Amino acid sequence: MTKSEIFRTIDGYDGSEESMERMFERDKDELRSLGIEIEVSGLDPLFEDELGYRIRPENFAMDAKGYSAIEIAYMSLGAQLWKDASLNEPSQRALRKLSSFSSSINIADIPAVAPLTSSAPSFLDEVITAISEKKTIAFSYVDTEMSIKERRVNVYSYFSNQGFWYFNGLDIDKNENRTFRCDRIVGDISIARKSQNYEIPSDWREQIIFMDTPSNHLVTLRIRTGRGAQLRNIARLIKSEEEHDVLEINYQSESEMLALILWHLDDVEVISPEPLKLKIIESLKSLAALHG
Amino acid sequence: MVKKFTQNQVERLLDLVPYLSTNQGVSLEKIASDFQTDKSTVIDDLNTLWMCGLPGYTPLELIDLSFDTGFVSIRNAEVLSKPRKLSSLELATVIVGLSILLESIPSTSPHFEAITDLLSRLATSSNVPVPISISSNVNSEVRSILEQGLKTKHNISILYHSYAKDIESTREIQPIGFQFIDGHEYLDSFCYSSKDFRLFRLDRIKEATVTGLSKNVSHLTEKNEILRQFFFTVTSNSRKVSEIFHVKIPPDNSDSKEFESTAFNDEWIIRTFCSLNSAATLTQPADLRSEVAMRANRALALYL
């Protein structure tokens, strides 16, 4: 359809040429925000100035052919998890669209409850949008000593671990990759308008996996028999003695390993390395002194 | 006069046609609940749709609706009868939802592979970012057995690691329901071993097996655990301390300011202060405070 046809046949376009143009632009934007793409192309190769507008069905409608009935059901199940959680609204719209496919299958053996959605931050949609549109975000973040600082981040990815939600990416002011726990953000996050503002490193996933490798330090511990399940979960047994087992653990964070050993008090003894052993002795001395 | 639509209404109208085409004869009440609106809005929408059609606008091209009986059917709407594409955000709810589902079903489930495959196709055909990982530390085999026991009303035998006491024990329980507290999943249940109602943290259940059929246990005796109040000061690492004890610590905290919190379990209080490595000091109650010193000295004796 040409623009003049649209102006002629559709009610509501009136006034000056200029105001009709403005209305037309606004209407196109509105359609786009509804997910309807409008294509513009020359109708007649000889007359370049008369442009035609059309909406292709494939740009507008969901193609069900690519997905089987059971897959539509899985998708509904996935969306259902957000009922009354942070992505409630878009999930209900997704469900409505999915329910328009003729066959509905009920999958009884997957429970449609997931507590993880209830701990998702209210701004999860904005984090996802920021990543997919490469927009910088800004927010207030509580640091380890409870001061609140403004952070600006190019978000690369997000994940959930043990009930908490995180995202990571480039902290612009520190110029370093950082991970942020969503519940440590104060208030809302704001998204910059400019899209495609940064690139996500192509090897980002590999970088993350590398960051998670827990294996650069080794500790040998003597643990009382029947105790220390938290440590035993991540340890290799070296030998069993009468009342103890000797185990080895690879770890990454020294402060976390110290905390874990201290938690177990006299059920766990550090055999090696010497520096870690000295730190434990130091910590126990100061604990006893502070609480004496 | 042209009627003004809100964007919401336009979206609803666009989604209504494919919905009605699939669900012919659906009741007005059902539409209202599926579209999260009220019945009068639905009637309003249907009246609007009635006047819609393709250019030409003769009665032949108009969408034909009947809904005066309270049940709605639609004809002449073939062009608009396909559901609209999911927007990025709508697709995100599906993608993150499926990632969460994958984490909670065992990899031996027949659905596991199918969902993995679907998820990767959805991700490659869109620009919606998939979460890097979703992990809850809950054993998915254990979870599926607990769900099975709950659904079929069977007792379950669990191997449980009680965290504060650092002891593993086998208990016979009757599952009652799941709870989510402070980022952790719990199983509410009647524990036959302690003859009382107990909450078990899912990530500390090491093994589970279904045993006999459950008897009726009424949830009459509400648990009445005694909360222990304690006081402490904070010297460093205040964010960690504030997250563990659920207290607000100001950024300009001084070493001498006392904070107050509560816990159910003395052993947990003692071990937590030890693991905090002097970032916080327990000041009261005196018996717990001296217990910390005594236990620290006992551990110290291992090295002397």
Interface residues (C-beta under 8 A of the other chain):
Chain A: T9 D11 G12 E30 S33 L34 G35 I36 P57 N59 F60 A61 M62 A64 G66 Y67 I70 E71 Y74 M75 L77 G78 A79 Q80 L81 W82 L87 P90 S91 Q92 R93 A94 R96 K97 L98 S99 S100 F101 S102 I107 D109 I110 P111 V113 A114 P115 L116 T117 S118 S119 L124 D125 I128 T129 I131 S132 V142 D143 T144 E145 M146 S147 I148 S157 Y158 F159 S160 N161 Q162 G163 F164 R184 R205 I208 G226 R227 G228 A229 Q230 S255 L258 A259 L260 L262 W263 H264 L265 D266 D267 E269 K277 I280 I281 S283 L284 K285 S286 L287 A288 L290 H291 G292
Chain B: V2 Q7 V10 E11 L14 D15 P18 Y19 S21 T22 N23 D34 F35 Q36 P55 V79 K82 P83 R84 K85 L86 S87 S88 L89 E90 L91 A92 T93 V94 I95 V96 G97 L98 I100 L101 E103 S104 I105 S109 H111 A114 I115 L118 R121 L122 S125 N127 V128 P129 P131 I132 S133 I134 S135 S136 N137 E147 H161 Y163 D166 I167 E168 F178 F180 D182 G183 H184 E185 D203 K206 S236 N237 S238 R239 K240 S242 I249 P250 P251 N253 R271 T272 F273 C274 S275 L276 N277 S278 T281 L282 R289 S290 V292 A293 R295 A296 N297 R298 A299 L300 A301 L302 Y303
